[in-house]
Amino acid sequence: MKEKKNHLYVDSRERTLLLHSLVELKNQLIQQGRYTDCVDELIFKVVNAPIKRMKIEYV
């Protein structure tokens, strides 16, 4: 079965907030002595995601 892909479009402010939240989650997991592999993978994907310029028109 083919895996379904989801795309998330965020602006620079939302991307920054997302990264800060993921780093905070990673720090909490480290304090609890749990694995951070999944969070590390998400941080890597967010940081290396291509930037797509979109034109938004407000009516």
Secondary structure, 3 states (H helix, E strand, C coil): CCCCCCCCCCCHHHHHHHHHHHHHHHHHHHHHCCCCHHHHHHHHHHHCCCCCCCCCCCC
